[in-house]
């Protein structure tokens, strides 16, 4: 990988994958770059090294990476279900598409709020919140994300169901 706006080519190795060796058919390989330092344009190329030590490079490919989300969203929590006996929490990921006041809360099936995880203004981006349920019964719970945009005052709401077990 190389950053496209770099003045000099400074290729960085991001991974290694062993080849399958000689093959009569087409083989496909997949590698995902999960450690990008920032939004921007990145160049990629493959370096192939044969058994005899010779190397060759694929043509360069330019990829635009944007971390900023384009839509509000609330992703399914994990782990789900969550065991109260584990003492661990459950993580909720959410996207903020416009500068907004965010409220992320958890309610029981009677509609009673049992936790407020986030209640603050937030900038565009992707975030996580962790809920450590305590002193509640096992059962189903609803996480609700309310995003009220700063400029228009428009509100968007997302829900997801979570299960807590003993």
C-alpha positions as CSV (number, residue, x, y, z in Angstrom):
1,X,0.0,0.0,0.0
2,X,1.1,3.5,-0.7
3,X,-0.6,6.8,0.1
4,X,-1.5,8.5,-3.2
5,X,-0.6,12.0,-2.2
6,X,2.9,11.0,-1.0
7,X,5.7,12.8,-2.8
8,X,7.8,9.6,-3.1
9,X,6.6,6.1,-3.5
10,X,6.9,4.5,-0.1
11,X,5.3,1.1,-0.4
12,X,4.3,-0.6,2.8
13,X,3.7,-4.3,3.2
14,X,0.2,-4.9,4.7
15,X,0.1,-8.7,4.6
16,X,1.3,-11.9,3.3
17,X,-0.6,-14.8,1.8
18,X,1.0,-18.1,0.8
19,X,0.2,-19.2,-2.7
20,X,-1.3,-22.5,-3.6
21,X,1.6,-23.4,-5.8
22,X,1.2,-24.7,-9.3
23,X,-2.3,-24.9,-10.5
24,X,-4.1,-25.6,-13.8
25,X,-7.1,-23.5,-12.9
26,X,-7.7,-19.9,-11.8
27,X,-7.2,-19.2,-8.1
28,X,-8.6,-16.3,-6.2
29,X,-7.2,-14.7,-3.1
30,X,-8.6,-12.1,-0.8
31,X,-7.0,-9.7,1.7
32,X,-8.7,-6.8,3.4
33,X,-6.7,-3.8,4.5
34,X,-8.2,-3.1,8.0
35,X,-5.5,-0.7,9.3
36,X,-5.8,2.5,7.2
37,X,-4.5,5.5,9.0
38,X,-7.0,8.1,7.6
39,X,-9.4,8.8,4.8
40,X,-7.9,9.4,1.4
41,X,-6.6,7.8,-1.8
42,X,-4.4,4.7,-1.5
43,X,-2.5,2.7,-4.2
44,X,-2.2,-1.0,-4.0
45,X,-0.2,-3.6,-5.8
46,X,0.6,-7.2,-5.4
47,X,4.1,-8.6,-5.2
48,X,4.4,-12.2,-6.3
49,X,7.5,-14.2,-5.4
50,X,8.0,-17.5,-7.2
51,X,9.6,-20.6,-5.7
52,X,12.9,-19.7,-7.5
53,X,13.0,-16.3,-5.8
54,X,12.0,-14.1,-8.8
55,X,9.5,-11.3,-8.0
56,X,7.0,-9.5,-10.1
57,X,4.5,-6.7,-9.4
58,X,0.9,-6.3,-10.5
59,X,-0.4,-3.1,-12.0
60,X,-1.2,-0.4,-9.4
61,X,-4.8,0.1,-8.4
62,X,-6.1,3.4,-6.9
63,X,-8.7,3.1,-4.1
64,X,-10.6,5.9,-2.3
65,X,-11.2,5.2,1.4
66,X,-13.8,7.2,3.3
67,X,-14.5,6.4,6.9
68,X,-17.3,9.0,7.3
69,X,-20.6,7.2,7.1
70,X,-23.2,8.4,4.6
71,X,-26.3,7.3,6.7
72,X,-27.3,7.0,10.3
73,X,-27.2,3.5,11.5
74,X,-27.2,1.2,14.5
75,X,-25.6,-2.2,14.1
76,X,-26.5,-5.3,16.0
77,X,-24.8,-5.5,19.3
78,X,-22.3,-8.2,20.1
79,X,-22.2,-10.5,21.9
80,X,-25.9,-11.2,21.5
81,X,-27.3,-12.8,23.5
82,X,-25.3,-11.5,26.5
83,X,-24.9,-13.6,29.6
84,X,-25.5,-11.7,32.9
85,X,-23.2,-14.3,34.5
86,X,-20.2,-13.4,32.3
87,X,-19.8,-10.0,33.9
88,X,-18.9,-8.5,30.5
89,X,-20.7,-6.0,28.4
90,X,-22.3,-5.8,25.0
91,X,-21.0,-3.4,22.4
92,X,-23.2,-1.3,20.1
93,X,-21.8,0.3,17.0
94,X,-23.5,3.3,15.5
95,X,-22.9,5.8,12.6
96,X,-23.6,9.5,12.7
97,X,-24.0,10.9,9.2
98,X,-24.4,14.6,10.1
99,X,-23.4,16.6,13.2
100,X,-26.2,15.7,15.6
101,X,-27.3,15.3,19.2
102,X,-27.2,11.6,19.8
103,X,-29.2,9.7,22.4
104,X,-28.6,6.0,22.7
105,X,-30.8,4.3,25.3
106,X,-31.9,0.8,26.4
107,X,-35.5,0.0,27.3
108,X,-37.1,-3.1,28.6
109,X,-40.2,-4.7,26.9
110,X,-42.5,-2.5,29.0
111,X,-40.9,0.6,27.5
112,X,-39.1,1.6,30.7
113,X,-35.6,3.1,30.2
114,X,-33.0,1.0,32.0
115,X,-29.8,2.7,30.7
116,X,-28.7,5.8,28.8
117,X,-25.5,5.0,27.0
118,X,-25.0,8.3,25.1
119,X,-26.7,11.7,25.4
120,X,-24.4,14.3,23.7
121,X,-23.7,16.2,20.6
122,X,-21.5,14.3,18.2
123,X,-19.7,14.9,15.0
124,X,-19.9,12.8,11.8
125,X,-18.2,9.5,12.4
126,X,-18.5,5.9,13.6
127,X,-18.7,5.2,17.3
128,X,-19.1,2.4,19.8
129,X,-20.8,2.2,23.2
130,X,-20.7,-0.6,25.7
131,X,-23.5,-1.5,28.0
132,X,-22.8,-3.5,31.2
133,X,-26.2,-4.6,32.4
134,X,-26.6,-4.9,36.1
135,X,-29.5,-5.5,38.5
136,X,-31.9,-6.3,35.7
137,X,-33.7,-9.5,34.9
138,X,-32.8,-11.7,31.9
139,X,-35.0,-11.0,28.9
140,X,-35.3,-9.0,25.7
141,X,-34.3,-5.3,25.6
142,X,-34.6,-2.6,22.9
143,X,-31.7,-0.2,22.1
144,X,-32.8,3.0,20.5
145,X,-30.6,5.5,18.7
146,X,-32.2,9.0,18.2
147,X,-30.1,11.4,16.1
148,X,-31.4,15.0,15.9
149,X,-29.4,16.8,13.3
150,X,-27.8,20.1,14.4
151,X,-28.6,22.1,11.2
152,X,-32.1,21.0,10.2
153,X,-33.4,19.7,13.6
154,X,-34.7,16.6,11.7
155,X,-34.6,13.4,13.8
156,X,-33.9,9.9,12.8
157,X,-34.5,6.8,15.0
158,X,-33.1,3.3,14.8
159,X,-34.0,0.3,17.0
160,X,-32.5,-3.1,17.7
161,X,-33.4,-5.9,19.9
162,X,-31.0,-7.4,22.4
163,X,-31.3,-10.5,24.5
164,X,-29.9,-10.9,28.0
165,X,-29.6,-14.4,29.5
166,X,-28.5,-15.8,32.8
